[in-house]
Amino acid sequence: MLYLREENNQVLSPYAALPPLEINGKEVVVAEGTGAIRAYEAMLYGHERHDPAIRSAWKSLLLQYCKLDTLAMVISVLDGNRRESAHFGTRVPLPYRPTAHSVW
């Protein structure tokens, strides 16, 4: 999925590029943390929790949000490493590729 969207020659937040899904005839998008918590709650405890199609739709919304949020965190860490290496005069090869021996 491409998370880049422009409107009026302005680049929008990648979260604005997340596509909505239809749940019970209503378009729903999860684009921030509180929305993700509410989606998870609806999936587990909502009125339609026993409907496999609706649970699947909530799951899809949560997965697309979590993928983007994880990507944002990785970019943030890599950018922090780049800035730190510039400050201390060392080079961190980018893109960073974690190995089996990486410690997080």
N, C-alpha and C positions, 0 to 999 in steps of 0.2 A: 504494500500500500504506500502511496506517495502522500506524505503529510504536508506538502507545500501547497498553499492556496493563496492566490492574490485577489484583492478586491480594490478597485480604484487605484491601481499601481502601488498598493501597500501589501506587504507580506503579512498574512494573518498568523496568529498563533497556530502551531501545529494541532493543538487541541480543537480548534475551530474546523479543522479538516476532517475530523472523525465523522463518519456517516451515521445518520440516525437509523434506527430499526423500528419497525412498527410492532407495538405490543398492545393488544386489545384495541386496535384501531387508532392508536395514538403514536405519533413519532416520538421516540425517546432517544437521547444521546447521553452518554456518560463522558464528561469532559473535565471533571475535577474530582478531588478526593471525596468530598461530601457526597457527590452524586454516586461515586463508586460504592460507598458504604450503604447508601440507600438502595442501590440496585442489588447489592448482595443480600440485604435484609429482605427485599421484596422477593428475591429468588428463593430464599429459605423459608420465609414466614408469611409472605403475601397471600392474598386470597386465591391466586391462581397457582400456588406452589405445587399443586398436584398435576398441573397440565404440563406434559413434557415439552410441548412446542414453546410455551411461554418461558419455561425454565431455560430452554436452549437459547432463546433470544436474549435473555438476561445474561447468560453465560457468554454469548458472543460479544455483547456490549462490554462486559467486564474485561474480557481478554483483549479486545482492541485497545481499550484504555490502558490496561496494564502493560501491554507491549510498548506503547508510546511513552508511558511514564518511565519505564525501565530504560528505554533508549535515551530519554532526557537525562536520567541520572548518570548513565555511562558517559554521555557527552560532557556533562558537568565535571565528572571525575577526570576525564581526559584533558579538559580545558584547565582544570586546576593543576594537573601534573605539568602541562605545558607552561603555565604561568610560573609555577614553582621552579621548574628547570631553568626558565629564562632569568629568574631572580637570582638563582645560585650559580648560574653560568654553566650548567650541565645540560646535556641533551637527553630527552626521553624520546625514544623512537616511537613515532605515531604512524599508523594506528597501533595501539597497544594490543597485543594478543596474549591473553592469559594462557598459562600452561597448567599442567597438572600440579606443578609445584608452586603456583601463585597462592599467596596468602591474602585473604580479604578480611 
